Amino acid sequence: MPARPRLIRASEIGEYVYCHRAWWLGRVQGEASINVAEMAAGAGGHARHGQTVAAAGCLQLAAYIFIALAVVVAVVWLASAMQ
């Protein structure tokens, strides 16, 4: 069975563009980065941002539901007022 081609992520391309030597040291030579704490803080920040985006999506869905409900109530109220 042929080996699957290695997936190249956008972050890896960004790392290469920023510093091709750092990319080579990390990806080819297997050297560990010296800024592990900063990368962990960045990962935590990305996780918090993801949670905020998910919460915003839920709030947007709730807003659409309430708008639809308000339209239905207005139509029912106008229909009953015209009779």
Residue frames as qw, qx, qy, qz and C-alpha x, y, z in Angstrom:
[[0.000, 0.891, 0.453, 0.000, 0.00, 0.00, 0.00],
 [0.415, 0.506, -0.051, 0.754, 1.52, 3.39, -0.95],
 [0.316, -0.366, -0.467, 0.740, 2.26, 5.84, 1.86],
 [0.078, 0.893, 0.442, 0.020, -0.10, 8.76, 2.23],
 [0.398, 0.535, -0.056, 0.743, 1.40, 12.10, 1.22],
 [0.340, -0.330, -0.492, 0.730, 2.27, 14.37, 4.14],
 [0.001, -0.870, -0.469, -0.151, -0.31, 17.06, 4.81],
 [0.367, 0.115, -0.117, 0.916, 1.08, 20.60, 4.72],
 [0.150, -0.776, -0.567, 0.230, -0.85, 22.96, 6.98],
 [0.187, 0.889, 0.127, 0.398, -1.22, 26.71, 6.51],
 [0.492, -0.854, 0.165, 0.037, 0.63, 27.32, 9.77],
 [0.793, -0.199, 0.360, 0.449, 3.58, 25.37, 8.42],
 [0.502, 0.606, 0.288, 0.546, 3.62, 27.49, 5.26],
 [0.156, -0.956, -0.029, -0.246, 3.47, 30.60, 7.43],
 [0.704, -0.616, 0.255, 0.243, 6.36, 29.31, 9.51],
 [0.740, 0.142, 0.360, 0.549, 8.39, 28.66, 6.35],
 [0.280, 0.800, 0.217, 0.484, 7.63, 32.10, 4.91],
 [0.385, -0.918, 0.057, -0.079, 8.49, 33.79, 8.22],
 [0.197, -0.733, 0.650, 0.047, 11.80, 31.93, 8.63],
 [0.873, 0.276, -0.355, -0.190, 12.71, 29.04, 6.38],
 [0.322, 0.424, -0.762, 0.369, 15.68, 28.19, 8.61],
 [0.417, -0.188, 0.618, -0.640, 13.41, 27.77, 11.66],
 [0.868, 0.173, -0.017, -0.464, 11.08, 25.62, 9.58],
 [0.700, 0.411, -0.582, 0.043, 13.99, 23.44, 8.47],
 [0.049, 0.374, -0.770, 0.514, 15.32, 23.09, 12.02],
 [0.564, -0.068, 0.511, -0.646, 11.93, 22.09, 13.38],
 [0.859, 0.275, 0.068, -0.427, 10.50, 19.98, 10.59],
 [0.772, 0.470, -0.428, 0.026, 13.56, 18.38, 9.04],
 [0.332, 0.433, -0.696, 0.468, 16.08, 18.30, 11.87],
 [0.641, -0.467, -0.607, -0.046, 13.50, 17.76, 14.65],
 [0.280, 0.112, -0.435, 0.849, 14.87, 20.55, 16.89],
 [0.214, -0.701, -0.656, 0.180, 12.50, 21.70, 19.63],
 [0.072, 0.781, 0.126, 0.607, 11.45, 25.34, 19.76],
 [0.368, -0.003, -0.544, 0.754, 12.78, 27.44, 22.62],
 [0.266, -0.122, 0.132, -0.947, 9.57, 29.47, 22.99],
 [0.265, -0.273, -0.921, -0.081, 7.32, 26.68, 24.25],
 [0.047, -0.469, -0.604, 0.643, 5.66, 28.89, 26.87],
 [0.217, 0.372, -0.126, -0.894, 4.71, 31.51, 24.29],
 [0.336, 0.011, -0.773, -0.537, 3.32, 28.85, 21.96],
 [0.199, -0.367, -0.883, 0.214, 1.26, 27.36, 24.80],
 [0.073, 0.481, 0.346, -0.802, -0.11, 30.81, 25.62],
 [0.282, 0.254, -0.437, -0.815, -0.98, 31.30, 21.95],
 [0.288, -0.162, -0.910, -0.249, -2.76, 27.95, 21.81],
 [0.093, -0.462, -0.728, 0.498, -4.75, 28.92, 24.90],
 [0.160, 0.431, 0.022, -0.888, -5.67, 32.24, 23.30],
 [0.316, 0.087, -0.694, -0.641, -6.84, 30.46, 20.16],
 [0.225, -0.311, -0.921, 0.064, -8.95, 28.08, 22.25],
 [0.017, 0.508, 0.493, -0.706, -10.60, 30.99, 24.10],
 [0.237, 0.335, -0.289, -0.865, -11.24, 32.78, 20.82],
 [0.272, -0.072, -0.874, -0.396, -12.83, 29.62, 19.40],
 [0.124, -0.453, -0.816, 0.338, -15.17, 29.42, 22.39],
 [0.105, 0.494, 0.179, -0.844, -16.11, 33.07, 21.93],
 [0.269, 0.193, -0.579, -0.745, -16.86, 32.53, 18.25],
 [0.238, -0.248, -0.931, -0.124, -19.01, 29.48, 19.06],
 [0.041, -0.518, -0.626, 0.581, -20.94, 31.45, 21.69],
 [0.178, 0.405, -0.130, -0.887, -21.48, 34.28, 19.19],
 [0.264, 0.000, -0.795, -0.545, -22.88, 31.79, 16.69],
 [0.182, -0.414, -0.874, 0.178, -25.32, 30.46, 19.29],
 [0.025, 0.538, 0.351, -0.766, -26.42, 33.99, 20.19],
 [0.210, 0.259, -0.437, -0.835, -26.91, 34.82, 16.51],
 [0.256, -0.206, -0.898, -0.292, -29.09, 31.73, 16.06],
 [0.118, -0.516, -0.713, 0.459, -31.13, 32.71, 19.14],
 [0.097, 0.440, 0.015, -0.893, -31.57, 36.21, 17.71],
 [0.264, 0.058, -0.678, -0.684, -32.89, 34.80, 14.42],
 [0.235, -0.364, -0.901, 0.023, -35.32, 32.59, 16.32],
 [0.055, -0.548, -0.499, 0.669, -36.60, 35.53, 18.37],
 [0.167, 0.313, -0.281, -0.892, -37.00, 37.67, 15.24],
 [0.289, -0.120, -0.829, -0.464, -39.00, 34.91, 13.56],
 [0.206, -0.465, -0.806, 0.302, -41.12, 34.50, 16.68],
 [0.026, 0.474, 0.219, -0.852, -41.76, 38.26, 16.79],
 [0.245, 0.138, -0.532, -0.799, -42.88, 38.23, 13.16],
 [0.294, -0.288, -0.893, -0.179, -45.26, 35.33, 13.82],
 [0.140, -0.520, -0.633, 0.556, -46.71, 37.07, 16.89],
 [0.101, 0.380, -0.064, -0.917, -47.14, 40.31, 14.92],
 [0.284, -0.022, -0.709, -0.645, -48.91, 38.55, 12.07],
 [0.279, -0.415, -0.863, 0.073, -51.25, 36.70, 14.46],
 [0.088, -0.506, -0.434, 0.741, -51.96, 39.91, 16.37],
 [0.181, 0.272, -0.281, -0.902, -52.70, 41.86, 13.17],
 [0.289, -0.159, -0.836, -0.438, -54.90, 39.05, 11.86],
 [0.239, -0.503, -0.784, 0.274, -56.94, 38.99, 15.09],
 [0.037, -0.466, -0.214, 0.858, -57.18, 42.79, 15.17],
 [0.191, 0.122, -0.496, -0.838, -58.61, 42.92, 11.63],
 [0.224, -0.323, -0.896, -0.207, -61.50, 40.61, 12.48]]
